[in-house]
Amino acid sequence: MTADVQLLLCTCPDQATAEGLAEGLVGTGLAACVNILPGLLSVYRWQDQVETADEVLMLIKTTAARVAELTAHIEQQHPYDVPEVIASPIVGGLEAYLDWVRTCTTAS
């Protein structure tokens, strides 16, 4: 039953924001692990203009049961008006790792 584990993507304006969000997500059990990847250049449309920005990407591992609460947490804590939060099911992987994600994100 792998699809219950999810990978979420979320961009942040800087390393400090990503680290703060990651610590909050892992600390509250909403995520088992967050990888932070610096050096991202984003090109996007915002308010009818094409924009570019240096950003940091978070790769967030959680379960489907925690996605809504995790998304709400990011929406409340993120500095962007519309933060990127994209969830994808994980369809395969090392079962011991996926079990670890499930254990770390079990709601109390």
C-alpha positions in Angstrom: 0.0 0.0 0.0 2.5 2.5 -1.2 0.2 5.3 -2.6 -0.7 6.4 1.0 2.8 7.9 1.2 3.1 11.3 -0.6 5.8 13.6 -1.9 5.0 17.3 -1.7 6.8 20.1 -3.4 6.9 23.6 -2.0 9.1 26.5 -3.0 10.3 29.2 -0.6 11.9 32.6 -1.1 15.0 31.7 0.9 16.9 29.1 3.0 15.7 30.5 6.3 12.0 30.3 5.3 12.5 26.7 4.1 14.3 25.7 7.3 11.7 27.2 9.5 8.8 25.6 7.6 10.7 22.2 7.5 11.3 22.3 11.3 7.7 23.1 12.0 6.4 20.3 9.7 8.8 17.6 11.1 8.5 18.9 14.6 4.7 18.6 14.6 4.7 15.2 12.9 3.1 16.5 9.7 6.2 15.3 7.7 8.7 12.6 8.3 11.4 14.3 6.4 12.0 17.5 4.4 14.9 17.9 1.9 15.8 21.5 1.1 17.4 22.1 -2.3 18.8 25.6 -2.9 19.7 27.2 -6.2 16.4 27.0 -7.9 15.4 29.6 -10.5 11.7 29.9 -11.0 10.0 31.5 -14.0 6.3 32.0 -13.6 3.3 34.2 -14.4 2.0 36.4 -11.5 -0.5 39.2 -11.9 -0.3 39.1 -15.7 3.5 39.5 -15.7 6.3 36.9 -16.3 8.5 36.9 -13.3 11.7 35.2 -12.3 12.9 34.5 -8.7 15.7 32.6 -6.9 13.9 30.1 -4.7 14.6 27.1 -2.5 12.6 23.8 -3.1 11.4 21.6 -0.3 10.7 17.9 -0.9 8.3 16.9 1.8 7.6 13.2 2.7 4.3 12.6 4.5 1.1 10.4 4.2 -2.1 11.1 2.4 -3.9 11.4 5.7 -1.7 14.4 6.7 -1.7 16.3 3.3 -4.6 18.6 4.1 -3.3 19.6 7.6 0.2 20.0 6.2 -1.1 22.2 3.4 -3.0 24.3 5.8 0.2 24.7 8.0 2.2 25.9 5.0 -0.6 28.2 3.9 -0.6 29.8 7.3 3.1 30.1 7.8 4.4 30.8 4.3 5.2 34.4 3.2 3.8 34.0 -0.3 0.2 34.9 -1.0 -0.2 31.7 -2.9 2.5 29.2 -1.9 3.2 26.2 -4.2 2.0 23.0 -2.6 1.9 20.0 -5.0 1.3 16.5 -3.7 2.1 13.3 -5.6 1.6 9.7 -4.5 4.7 7.6 -4.2 4.0 4.5 -6.1 7.1 2.5 -5.2 10.2 2.5 -3.0 11.9 0.8 -0.1 9.1 -0.5 2.1 11.1 0.0 5.3 11.6 3.7 4.4 7.9 4.1 3.5 6.9 2.4 6.8 9.2 4.9 8.6 7.3 7.8 6.9 4.0 6.3 8.0 5.3 5.9 11.6 6.6 9.4 11.8 3.4 11.0 10.5 0.8 9.0 12.5 -1.6 11.5 13.9 -1.9 11.4 17.7 
